[in-house]
Amino acid sequence: MRCDKDETCLACAKPWNREQARRVIEAYPDPVLSKTRRDFISERFPDKTKPVIVMATNKHHYPYLLNWACGCRSHFGADMRGSTLILAADMETYEMGQKAGFATMDPSRFNVSPRHLDKDWATKWNLTANNVAKMGFPDSMAILVACLSELLEMGYTVITQDADVVWRHDVREYVATDQLRNIHLLTQMAPRADAQGPVNTGFVYMRPSKITQVYMRSLVETLPLFYMRVDDQVVWNTLLRHYTFRQLHVSILPRKHFLDLHDFTAKWIDKDTQFLHTVSNSKKIRRLRNHGEWHFTDSCPLYMKEIEELFPEWDL
């Protein structure tokens, strides 16, 4: 396969891809940064028998995270703030998360600053506006991978999900059933035949074990590909196909229970639907409102009028 067509080839990564990833890769084992992260996690999540829900987001996607939290209150009366770790990709998100009462880490704990907002850094690498605009997303995904690896090493069970989801039921009860107890990694289905599937990283549940720890630590080493591809899901799936991880037990959750929400799939929603994910990059808020799943309103204790100003106009 030609190198520039091979999405698993680290040699294809551009110099700025490597520079972006290097910060997180070096921050991961850094004794000072690692201690601050682990102390924070241990203090905020003392009970390792309960899964930690980890969400990486920026200020534009933060309203979706609040909608998820408000939806959990609306559907099954749960306050998710004590179970959730927010990984903020920018300081505005960090401050909003703190104000709302979530355990929130700022990007400096992973030696990341929002380089996509740094014009001097862009000039240094002679980057186009398009190159620069794409860097915010892989920053948040790189932080997420590093944090998940660290949580598994610490013995935590983790749930990681995108911000643009809704829980119609408490999915922690669903994934904790005896039938799923021996599975290492549970995930939403990506109904695709290419490298974007079958794992949809919009929802992943992982138990701490030697093989999941090795998998996530290996994923940390592939972070240049996150910046090269501007796509985390391809890298997750590609690595899962490696022969080293043939004994990592992956199970795809039933699509009707963990549903990708489009107008044409909404007819599948019923009382057994656990989870909705507004996949793709447009009209998310419109879809959620149309199907009665926009919960970030003044009836929710987490509602703040000023947050509505952050709604991306392409999602309305």
Secondary structure, DSSP 8 states (H G I E B T S, - for coil): --GGG-TT-GGG--HHHHHHHHHHHHHTT-HHHHHHHHHHHHHH---TTS-EEEEEE-TTTHHHHHHHHHHHHHHH---GGGGEEEEESSHHHHHHHHHHT-EEE-GGGGT---GGG-HHHHHHTT--HHHHHTTHHHHHHHHHHHHHHHHHHTT--EEEE-SSEEESS-HHHHHTSGGGTT-SEEEEE---SSTT-SEEEEEEEE---HHHHHHHHHHHHTHHHHHHHT-HHHHHHHHHTSGGGTTS-EEE--TTTEEE--TTTGGG--TT--EEE--SSS-HHHHHHHTT----STTSTT--GGGGGGS-GGG-
